[in-house]
């Protein structure tokens, strides 16, 4: 209930409301004590906040900044995992060779295509599911928890199950496809099927998570917008298009950014999708992502220097992606 | 009344959440299962006793064979604790890290044969010279096994535990249906001395083979079998990488590619789900087979397959697998650890281990012991398999192994010959494999 200014009492003048306190007589000792306390209080006020935030920064220094700088330093050297202290300076060689490293660009391309195949349907589906869950439903809490279940499942467990489903000879998906007359698809060894299969693990895992974010945002949209739209004769679909979507714009941007970052770091799903070939991402590297390539160079082939350079290149690519995202979102905001 | 329905509903939701949660927890628990190190015996109550720790991977079977208990009885002041990591892919990088930082090391550390050359080349200074340890005699071991763990300055950093002498396991029922002999001697004679003969047996098999069966399990398996019977593989004796110029490698690659193009091998990679399932469905007629592979086959097979396998001598003998026990100098109980490692790898203990676990001894002295000569396996029925494997172990070549053997071999099979099963030519597959390998070797 807002204050009604016409009926409320006018604000009191300074010193007008409370009865004045009689001026206190202070002794010297009192004054000194007060000054000391005041100085202490000032110090406390000034420095305590730093003490309170320091754990984060100390941890960040130890586990964030130091590894970052060390990786940068290692990327300028030829250094092997078998002897990490034995470094040979090679300057920018690890970076320059990335330009004509077919495997790196192949991995970058795969990361992009897997990212698109995984992110676009995922966000569309999440939006649809959130829209449905936004209606009054029986047992809605159950559905919402169920939505989040895949997200809470470990990647390893999920991927292993998907590997079984996508088996060429004895997999359930090929078995189902043969009823509609589609021949066995070699999900692991053919390029696009393998990328679709890997993407499907990502989609399965993250759709519910994004749906819940959308749902939360949808519930914050004022109900009267829908009521007035309904009064104007807008169908549910029109309401979705003209009320829900515009109100969700910042949320959509957020999920796009987060999903893009997630997609550029895809690692566990492709690694486990062909557990035996592991980091090489299939016989023809057809689903080797940048994350996998980095791991292969660093931990399988033990070339720490090369792996560090790849890590930094990925970092720079991510920054570029972030800037592009920022520019697009500003454009969108300006146009709305 | 209203309150009651509410609580009822709440209870249902709670139950649903709880059951989902339990499922999720179970899912998560799977995650770390691989890496969980398990402490064998607790080191409590051992006042005044020395506890010796072993770092192992996979199944060495010492505990299962009762060897720790026996040693503790012989040496009342010793307690043994093992720390096992399931997969060598996880064990080995950790071992390298511990060695380079001189911390976190066990008293005894196992080393896989695939890594032994790299450890000898880069980490030899961190290990004790086992040739000088008490109770160790070089003559106990197969000559080539001993050589694998020995550096140029004659320092031996690990004692051989087991070897993987390779023979060929085959399905007698499938061979019979294809009109081939089933007796191990006759079967071995069909392809004796030449892998090309093995392929022609495959062609014969294919003509009358039961539907859906393949002559051999995988291109990678065949390539591995062929290459492991070569004396020089990817490195020459001076340590130079020669895999691209070594004619034996190209010949082995082309032979495998030929088999793949002819449909003699199933287009699969070993130890994958699909490969496991194919074994369960009895669709492979042959598998290149060190003794431990019989354990794998047993693990994957349905009960009705037992006794239907047999073991024949391979066209040329090779070796696949085996490990070493090394003692890091930074350990706490170096002298006691050396003694234990020597005892565990002595011929008598290796023979006992073979009987219980099927790990084939690397000590020829064990080959005449009854544990080996009378050995039978559930999958191979009445056949005496010990002597066949012993023969293969004695005739396997002293192979030059190099630090990056694993990367090269994996490139050749997983990024090479497997492509032939997908319609690429042998030349294209070779091109793809060498490109991957060169990129992986480039520091």
Interface residues (C-beta under 8 A of the other chain):
Chain A: X78 X80 X81 X82 X83 X84 X85 X101 X102 X103 X139 X141 X142 X145 X146 X149 X152 X153 X154 X155 X156 X157 X158 X160 X163 X164 X167 X168 X169 X170 X186 X189 X274 X275 X276 X277 X278 X280 X283 X284 X285 X296 X299 X300 X301 X303 X305 X306
Chain B: X12 X13 X16 X17 X20 X23 X24 X27 X28 X30 X31 X89 X93 X96 X100 X118 X122 X123 X267 X269 X270 X271 X272 X273 X274 X277 X278 X281 X407 X410 X414 X415 X418 X419 X422 X432 X435 X436 X439 X440 X441 X442 X443
